[in-house]
Amino acid sequence: MAEYDDWIGRSFEREDVVTPRLLEEFRATMPDLLGPGEVPPGFHWCLSPETLEPARLGRDGHPQTGIFLPKLPLPRRMWAGGEVEVVGPLHPGDQVTKTSTVRDVKFKQGRSGNLGFVEVDHTYSVGGAVRIRERQDLVYREDPSPDRPAPEPPQAADWDVVDSWTVSPDPVMLFRYSALTFNGHRIHYDGDYARGVEGYDGLVVHGPMQAVWMQNLAARILGRQARFFRYRGLSPLTVGYDVKVEARREDDVLDLRVRRRADSVVTMTARAEL
């Protein structure tokens, strides 16, 4: 839409440091779910968060749209997926420059109503050299309607699983990850808001945290961090469900997924390759 054209290409730059404390907190939050490396895969999502005073936050706890991201006429935000390319590793003590650029804005009609899509590119550089390139896909949705049936969640197909982790997300894990990433989204810690306003059945497990699980399982199997990691959210995961983080392998390519153990609903999928 033409009214959002002036957002395309708009950039913001922030600085942060890979500190021992932040690394220690990251490892303590997911102690049995990390792969090899001085700086585990997915740690970059802890760097350079958007930091605004409370008066500039929206009802959901995120920065108001129209500041860093376009002001879409849809209230509910979801991190729907994306792609990470690791050009080189981060190291403890690195001073990292994060550059965020709005790539595209578009609208579609989905089964759940009107949808707005914002694609954002991020680069993480150290001393002028790019270490990580990333695309994030954000989706904005209407508030839930009681008259609209919920979409049928995707069921897991049979896989020849080569490795897996079992994870039992709880409110403490969600709180710690929100603190690590300075994520104020209320669906992760305010049960009344998550259920009553955004229509979930409980506290929602962060999409990027599920991606971190899959990235690190891939790194454990491959022996090092994957060069390319593409992931997509399929269905919300809420506290109260144990999940299996599973991988199947074909040469140096891994398919990964997060699967609820109780009903085999797949909440997120990914592909990792060297």
C-alpha positions in Angstrom: 0.0 0.0 0.0 1.3 3.4 -1.0 0.9 4.9 2.4 3.6 2.6 3.8 6.1 3.1 0.9 8.1 5.7 2.9 8.8 3.0 5.5 10.6 0.7 3.0 14.3 1.1 3.5 14.0 3.0 6.8 16.9 1.9 9.1 17.8 2.0 12.8 21.2 1.3 14.3 22.1 0.2 17.8 25.2 -1.0 19.7 25.6 -3.8 22.2 28.3 -6.0 23.7 28.5 -9.8 24.2 29.1 -9.6 27.9 29.9 -12.5 30.2 26.9 -11.8 32.3 24.5 -11.9 29.3 26.1 -15.2 28.2 25.8 -16.6 31.7 22.1 -15.7 31.9 21.4 -17.2 28.4 23.0 -20.5 29.4 21.2 -20.5 32.8 17.8 -20.0 31.0 18.3 -23.1 28.8 21.1 -25.1 30.4 20.4 -28.4 28.6 19.3 -27.0 25.3 22.4 -25.4 23.8 24.9 -26.6 21.3 28.7 -26.0 20.9 30.4 -22.7 20.7 31.6 -19.8 22.9 28.4 -18.0 21.9 25.5 -20.4 21.4 23.3 -20.1 18.3 20.4 -17.7 18.8 22.2 -15.6 21.3 22.1 -12.6 18.9 18.4 -12.1 19.7 19.5 -10.9 23.1 21.5 -8.0 21.6 20.3 -4.5 21.0 16.6 -4.8 21.9 14.2 -1.9 21.4 14.3 0.1 24.7 11.5 2.7 25.2 9.9 4.2 28.3 6.4 2.9 29.3 4.6 5.9 27.8 5.7 4.8 24.4 4.6 1.2 24.7 1.4 -0.2 23.2 -1.4 -2.1 25.0 0.6 -5.4 24.4 3.8 -4.1 26.0 5.7 -3.8 22.6 6.9 -0.4 21.4 4.1 1.4 19.8 3.9 0.9 16.1 4.9 4.0 14.1 8.2 4.3 16.0 10.5 1.5 14.8 7.8 -0.3 12.7 4.9 0.9 10.5 1.7 1.8 12.3 -0.6 -0.9 10.9 -4.4 -0.9 11.6 -4.1 -4.4 13.3 -3.5 -4.8 17.0 -2.0 -8.3 17.5 1.7 -8.9 16.7 3.3 -12.3 16.1 6.8 -13.3 15.2 6.0 -15.6 12.3 9.4 -16.8 11.1 12.5 -15.8 9.3 15.9 -16.7 8.1 19.4 -16.4 9.8 22.6 -16.6 7.9 25.8 -16.9 10.0 28.7 -15.4 8.2 31.1 -15.7 11.1 30.8 -16.4 14.9 30.3 -13.9 17.6 32.8 -14.0 20.5 32.7 -12.9 24.1 33.6 -9.3 24.4 32.5 -8.4 20.8 31.0 -5.0 20.4 28.2 -5.6 18.0 26.4 -3.1 15.7 22.9 -4.1 14.8 21.3 -2.4 11.8 17.6 -3.0 11.3 15.9 -2.1 8.0 12.2 -2.4 7.0 12.2 -4.5 3.8 8.5 -4.8 2.9 5.0 -4.1 4.1 2.0 -5.9 2.7 -1.6 -7.1 3.5 -3.5 -10.3 2.9 -6.8 -11.9 3.8 -6.3 -15.1 5.8 -8.5 -17.7 7.4 -8.3 -15.8 10.7 -9.2 -12.4 9.0 -7.1 -9.5 7.8 -3.3 -9.9 8.1 -0.5 -7.4 7.8 3.1 -8.5 7.1 6.2 -6.6 7.9 9.6 -8.0 6.8 12.6 -6.6 8.6 16.3 -7.2 7.8 18.9 -7.1 10.5 22.7 -7.3 10.2 25.0 -7.8 13.2 28.5 -6.5 12.6 31.8 -6.4 14.5 34.4 -3.9 13.5 32.6 -3.3 10.2 32.5 -7.0 9.3 29.1 -8.7 9.1 28.8 -11.7 11.3 25.0 -12.4 11.0 22.4 -11.5 8.4 18.8 -12.0 9.3 15.3 -11.6 8.0 12.3 -11.5 10.4 8.7 -11.9 9.3 6.3 -10.2 11.6 2.5 -10.6 11.3 -0.2 -8.3 12.6 -3.7 -9.7 13.1 -7.2 -8.6 14.2 -8.4 -9.3 17.7 -10.0 -12.8 17.9 -13.7 -13.1 17.0 -15.8 -15.6 18.9 -17.8 -16.2 15.7 -14.7 -17.3 13.7 -13.6 -20.9 14.3 -10.0 -21.5 15.2 -7.9 -23.0 12.4 -7.1 -26.7 12.6 -3.5 -27.0 14.0 -1.0 -29.0 11.9 -0.3 -32.6 12.9 3.2 -34.1 12.9 4.0 -36.6 10.1 6.1 -39.7 10.7 9.8 -38.8 10.9 13.0 -40.8 11.1 14.3 -38.8 14.1 18.1 -38.7 14.5 18.1 -36.6 17.7 15.7 -34.8 20.0 15.3 -32.9 23.2 12.3 -32.8 25.5 11.3 -29.4 26.8 8.8 -28.5 29.5 8.3 -24.7 29.2 7.1 -23.0 32.4 6.4 -19.4 33.5 9.9 -19.0 34.9 11.6 -19.9 31.6 9.3 -17.5 29.7 10.0 -14.7 32.2 13.8 -15.2 32.0 13.8 -15.2 28.2 11.6 -12.1 28.1 14.1 -10.4 30.5 17.1 -11.5 28.4 15.6 -10.0 25.2 13.8 -7.1 26.9 10.6 -8.3 25.4 7.6 -6.7 27.1 4.9 -8.6 25.1 2.3 -9.4 27.7 1.3 -12.8 26.2 4.5 -14.2 27.7 3.8 -13.3 31.4 0.2 -11.9 31.8 -2.1 -14.9 31.6 -5.3 -12.8 31.9 -4.2 -10.6 29.0 -3.1 -13.6 26.9 -6.4 -15.3 27.3 -8.9 -12.4 27.5 -7.5 -10.0 24.9 -5.4 -12.0 22.4 -7.4 -15.3 22.7 -4.7 -17.8 23.6 -5.3 -20.6 26.1 -2.4 -19.6 28.4 1.0 -18.0 28.4 2.6 -18.2 25.0 6.1 -19.6 24.5 8.2 -17.2 22.5 8.7 -18.0 18.8 12.4 -17.1 18.9 13.0 -19.2 21.9 11.6 -22.2 20.0 13.9 -21.3 17.1 16.8 -21.2 19.6 16.0 -24.8 20.6 16.1 -25.9 17.0 19.2 -24.0 16.1 21.1 -25.5 19.0 19.9 -29.0 18.3 21.1 -28.6 14.7 24.5 -27.3 16.0 24.8 -30.4 18.2 24.1 -32.8 15.3 26.2 -30.9 12.7 29.1 -30.3 15.1 28.9 -26.5 14.5 26.4 -23.8 13.9 24.5 -24.0 10.6 25.3 -21.4 8.0 21.6 -21.1 7.0 18.7 -21.5 9.3 15.1 -20.9 8.1 12.2 -21.2 10.4 8.4 -20.7 10.5 5.8 -20.7 13.2 2.7 -22.9 12.5 0.7 -22.9 15.7 0.9 -21.2 19.1 2.7 -23.1 21.9 1.4 -22.3 25.4 2.7 -23.3 28.9 1.3 -26.6 30.0 2.5 -28.6 27.0 5.7 -30.7 27.0 7.3 -30.7 23.6 9.8 -32.7 21.6 12.4 -30.7 19.6 13.2 -33.2 16.8 15.5 -33.4 13.8 15.8 -35.6 10.7 18.8 -35.5 8.5 19.7 -35.8 4.9 23.5 -35.3 4.3 24.3 -31.8 5.7 20.7 -30.6 5.7 18.4 -31.0 8.8 14.7 -30.6 9.0 13.6 -29.6 12.5 10.3 -29.2 14.3 8.8 -28.5 17.7 6.1 -31.0 18.4 3.6 -31.1 21.3 3.9 -34.6 23.0 0.3 -34.8 24.0 -1.3 -34.4 20.6 1.5 -34.2 18.1 0.6 -30.7 17.0 3.6 -29.0 15.3 4.2 -25.5 16.6 7.3 -24.5 14.6 9.4 -26.0 11.8 12.9 -25.2 10.5 15.6 -26.2 8.1 19.3 -25.9 8.9 22.2 -26.4 6.4 26.0 -25.9 6.4 
